Amino acid sequence: MMRGLAEYVMTGRRQAMIAVMLLGLIPLVNLLNPVVVGLIALRKGLQEAGIVFAWAVLPVGAWAVAGDVVPLIMLIGITGLALLLRETESWEFTLLAAIAVGISVEVCFRVQPAVIDALMAQLEQYIQAGNLQDLQLDAVRSVMLSVIGAVYMFLAVLLLITARWMQALLFNPGGFRSEFHGLRIARHVALGWIAVVLLAGSGAIVPEAWTLYFLMPLVFAGIALVHAVVAIRKLPIMLLATFYIVLMLPAAVQLVVLLALLDSWFDFRSRLQGGM
């Protein structure tokens, strides 16, 4: 299905415009709208992506007028990330830039609080039923907003990865696999990330809940490391399925982040390949 979509939109500009218009009209499926624009941006650059973007923004813009601004934010964010990745060929900088997508979504929900208000109303009922009146609702609300933003940041990166994979599928078979396996945070960048995470954790400059945004690039770097190790050691593919199941545990996520940081210093891939 995804290969067919990629082949269709790369046939010509008219096909790409038809695809983004139709995909953007359908709830949930409209997440493929920015994937198509991202694919065009990665393959053909700013000028062609700008033309397709102008058509892609029409349906998601209608959703924004109706009250759902998130698809529009995702379209703008993923298009920008795709252009950045095309120009820099750096997943490090691209993942760092993806933080802006999550924060933008959080700001959107702060400006239009209907969704979070509904969630908080349900939470208040649970608190009253469970006799948990000591819980600070304002703090919970702030954390929930950042969690929602982090989820959309994660989704934006996944959609960008999908666009990159589709590009490789058509024009560079196997290229995305090598690129993703090589995703690693350089030591000096990791040091900067640690400093920002510590500042966020203290709440001195940015909200403490924003730590989620700053840890997300390390999560992807850790996932890439696990994929690379499985490939280098030719381990059973079922290990990856088990890994993703375990990754749903917070402790596992913390371990993945730690592995990504250690990899910045010790470059486990080079050590494993050197030992083969």
C-alpha positions as CSV (number, residue, x, y, z in Angstrom):
1,M,0.0,0.0,0.0
2,M,2.7,2.5,1.0
3,R,4.8,1.6,-2.0
4,G,1.8,2.1,-4.3
5,L,1.2,5.5,-2.7
6,A,4.8,6.5,-3.1
7,E,4.9,5.4,-6.7
8,Y,1.6,7.3,-7.5
9,V,2.7,10.6,-5.9
10,M,6.1,10.5,-7.5
11,T,4.5,10.0,-11.0
12,G,3.9,13.8,-11.3
13,R,2.8,17.0,-9.6
14,R,-0.9,16.5,-10.4
15,Q,-1.0,13.0,-8.8
16,A,0.7,14.4,-5.7
17,M,-1.8,17.2,-5.4
18,I,-4.7,14.8,-5.8
19,A,-3.3,12.5,-3.1
20,V,-2.8,15.2,-0.5
21,M,-6.2,16.7,-1.1
22,L,-8.0,13.3,-0.7
23,L,-5.9,12.1,2.2
24,G,-6.2,15.3,4.1
25,L,-10.0,15.1,4.1
26,I,-10.3,11.8,6.0
27,P,-9.8,11.8,9.8
28,L,-6.7,9.8,11.0
29,V,-5.8,9.0,7.3
30,N,-5.0,12.8,7.1
31,L,-1.7,11.9,8.8
32,L,-0.6,10.6,5.5
33,N,-1.1,14.1,4.0
34,P,2.2,15.4,5.6
35,V,4.0,12.1,4.7
36,V,3.4,12.7,1.0
37,V,4.6,16.3,1.3
38,G,7.6,15.1,3.2
39,L,8.4,12.6,0.5
40,I,8.2,15.3,-2.1
41,A,10.4,17.6,0.0
42,L,13.0,14.9,0.6
43,R,13.2,13.9,-3.1
44,K,12.6,17.2,-5.0
45,G,13.3,20.0,-2.6
46,L,11.7,23.2,-1.5
47,Q,10.2,24.5,-4.8
48,E,8.2,21.4,-5.7
49,A,7.3,20.7,-2.0
50,G,6.0,24.3,-1.7
51,I,3.6,23.7,-4.6
52,V,2.2,20.4,-3.2
53,F,2.1,21.9,0.3
54,A,-0.2,24.7,-1.0
55,W,-2.7,22.0,-2.0
56,A,-2.1,19.9,1.1
57,V,-2.9,22.8,3.4
58,L,-6.4,23.2,2.0
59,P,-8.0,20.1,3.7
60,V,-6.0,20.3,6.9
61,G,-6.7,24.0,7.0
62,A,-10.4,23.2,6.9
63,W,-9.9,20.9,9.8
64,A,-8.1,23.8,11.6
65,V,-11.1,26.1,11.0
66,A,-13.4,23.4,12.4
67,G,-11.3,23.3,15.6
68,D,-8.6,20.7,15.0
69,V,-5.4,22.5,14.4
70,V,-3.1,19.5,15.1
71,P,-3.1,18.2,11.4
72,L,-2.0,21.6,10.2
73,I,0.8,21.7,12.8
74,M,1.9,18.3,11.8
75,L,1.9,19.2,8.1
76,I,4.0,22.3,8.7
77,G,6.3,20.5,11.1
78,I,7.0,17.4,9.0
79,T,7.5,19.5,5.8
80,G,10.1,21.6,7.7
81,L,11.8,18.5,9.2
82,A,11.9,16.9,5.7
83,L,13.5,19.9,4.2
84,L,16.0,20.2,7.1
85,L,16.9,16.5,6.7
86,R,17.4,16.9,3.0
87,E,19.7,19.9,3.4
88,T,21.7,18.7,6.4
89,E,21.6,14.8,6.0
90,S,21.7,14.9,9.8
91,W,19.2,13.0,11.9
92,E,20.7,14.7,15.0
93,F,19.7,18.2,14.0
94,T,16.4,16.9,12.6
95,L,15.4,15.2,15.9
96,L,16.4,18.3,17.8
97,A,14.2,20.4,15.5
98,A,11.3,18.0,16.0
99,I,11.1,19.3,19.6
100,A,9.4,22.4,18.1
101,V,6.6,20.2,16.8
102,G,5.8,18.9,20.2
103,I,6.0,22.3,21.9
104,S,3.7,23.8,19.2
105,V,1.1,21.1,19.8
106,E,1.3,21.8,23.5
107,V,0.8,25.5,22.9
108,C,-2.1,24.7,20.7
109,F,-3.9,22.8,23.4
110,R,-3.2,25.6,25.9
111,V,-4.8,28.1,23.6
112,Q,-7.7,25.8,22.7
113,P,-8.2,23.9,26.0
114,A,-11.4,22.0,25.1
115,V,-9.7,18.6,24.9
116,I,-7.6,19.0,28.0
117,D,-10.6,20.4,29.9
118,A,-12.6,17.2,29.0
119,L,-9.7,15.0,30.2
120,M,-9.4,17.0,33.4
121,A,-13.1,16.7,34.1
122,Q,-12.9,12.9,33.9
123,L,-9.8,13.0,36.1
124,E,-11.6,15.1,38.7
125,Q,-14.4,12.5,38.9
126,Y,-11.8,9.8,39.4
127,I,-10.1,11.9,42.1
128,Q,-13.3,12.4,44.0
129,A,-14.2,8.7,43.7
130,G,-10.8,7.6,44.9
131,N,-10.5,10.2,47.7
132,L,-7.3,11.7,46.2
133,Q,-8.1,15.4,46.9
134,D,-4.4,16.1,47.7
135,L,-3.5,15.7,44.0
136,Q,-2.5,19.0,42.5
137,L,-4.7,19.3,39.4
138,D,-2.8,22.3,38.0
139,A,0.5,20.3,38.0
140,V,-1.3,17.3,36.5
141,R,-2.8,19.4,33.8
142,S,0.7,20.8,32.9
143,V,2.2,17.4,32.7
144,M,-0.7,16.0,30.6
145,L,-0.2,18.8,28.1
146,S,3.5,18.0,27.7
147,V,2.7,14.3,27.4
148,I,0.3,15.0,24.6
149,G,2.9,17.2,22.9
150,A,5.6,14.5,23.3
151,V,3.2,11.9,21.8
152,Y,2.7,14.1,18.7
153,M,6.5,14.8,18.5
154,F,7.1,11.1,18.5
155,L,4.4,10.7,15.8
156,A,5.9,13.5,13.7
157,V,9.3,11.7,13.7
158,L,7.6,8.4,12.8
159,L,5.9,10.0,9.9
160,L,9.1,11.6,8.8
161,I,10.8,8.2,9.0
162,T,7.9,6.8,6.9
163,A,8.5,9.4,4.2
164,R,12.3,8.7,4.2
165,W,11.6,5.0,4.0
166,M,9.3,5.5,1.1
167,Q,12.0,7.6,-0.7
168,A,14.5,4.8,-0.2
169,L,12.0,2.2,-1.3
170,L,11.7,3.8,-4.7
171,F,15.2,5.3,-5.3
172,N,17.7,3.7,-2.9
173,P,16.6,0.2,-1.8
174,G,18.2,-0.7,1.5
175,G,19.4,2.9,2.0
176,F,17.1,3.7,4.8
177,R,18.1,0.7,6.8
178,S,21.7,1.7,6.7
179,E,20.9,5.3,7.5
180,F,18.7,4.4,10.4
181,H,21.1,1.9,11.8
182,G,23.8,4.6,11.7
183,L,21.7,7.1,13.7
184,R,23.9,8.1,16.6
185,I,24.2,11.2,18.8
186,A,27.7,12.7,18.6
187,R,29.5,13.3,21.9
188,H,29.4,17.1,21.9
189,V,25.7,17.1,21.0
190,A,25.0,14.6,23.8
191,L,26.7,16.8,26.3
192,G,24.5,19.7,25.2
193,W,21.4,17.5,25.5
194,I,22.4,16.4,29.0
195,A,22.8,20.0,30.1
196,V,19.4,20.9,28.7
197,V,17.7,17.9,30.3
198,L,19.3,18.8,33.7
199,L,18.1,22.4,33.3
200,A,14.6,21.2,32.4
201,G,14.6,18.7,35.3
202,S,15.4,21.6,37.7
203,G,12.6,23.7,36.2
204,A,15.0,26.7,36.3
205,I,14.6,27.9,32.7
206,V,12.0,25.6,31.0
207,P,9.1,23.6,32.5
208,E,10.2,20.4,34.1
209,A,7.7,18.4,32.0
210,W,9.5,19.5,28.9
211,T,12.2,16.9,29.8
212,L,10.0,14.6,27.7
213,Y,10.8,16.5,24.6
214,F,14.5,16.6,25.2
215,L,14.7,12.9,25.9
216,M,12.8,11.9,22.7
217,P,15.8,12.2,20.3
218,L,17.8,9.9,22.6
219,V,15.0,7.4,22.6
220,F,15.2,7.2,18.8
221,A,19.0,7.0,18.9
222,G,18.6,4.1,21.4
223,I,16.1,2.3,19.2
224,A,18.4,2.7,16.2
225,L,21.3,1.2,18.2
226,V,19.2,-1.8,19.1
227,H,18.2,-2.3,15.4
228,A,21.9,-2.0,14.4
229,V,23.1,-4.5,17.0
230,V,20.5,-7.0,15.9
231,A,21.6,-6.6,12.3
232,I,25.3,-6.7,13.0
233,R,25.0,-9.8,15.2
234,K,22.4,-11.4,12.9
235,L,20.1,-12.0,15.8
236,P,16.6,-13.3,15.4
237,I,14.1,-10.7,14.2
238,M,11.7,-11.7,17.0
239,L,14.1,-10.0,19.4
240,L,13.0,-6.7,18.0
241,A,9.3,-7.5,18.5
242,T,10.1,-8.4,22.1
243,F,12.1,-5.2,22.5
244,Y,9.2,-3.0,21.4
245,I,6.8,-4.8,23.8
246,V,9.3,-4.2,26.7
247,L,9.7,-0.6,25.5
248,M,6.3,0.2,26.7
249,L,7.7,0.1,30.3
250,P,9.1,3.4,31.6
251,A,12.2,1.6,33.0
252,A,12.9,0.2,29.5
253,V,12.7,3.7,28.0
254,Q,15.2,5.0,30.6
255,L,17.5,2.1,29.7
256,V,17.3,2.9,26.0
257,V,18.1,6.6,26.7
258,L,21.1,5.5,28.8
259,L,22.3,3.2,26.0
260,A,22.1,6.1,23.5
261,L,24.2,8.3,25.8
262,L,26.8,5.6,26.3
263,D,26.9,5.0,22.6
264,S,27.8,8.6,22.1
265,W,31.1,7.9,23.9
266,F,31.8,4.3,23.1
267,D,30.3,3.9,19.6
268,F,29.1,0.3,20.2
269,R,28.5,-0.3,16.5
270,S,32.2,0.2,15.5
271,R,33.3,-2.0,18.4
272,L,30.9,-4.8,17.3
273,Q,31.9,-4.5,13.7
274,G,35.6,-4.4,14.6
275,G,35.2,-7.6,16.6
276,M,33.6,-9.5,13.7
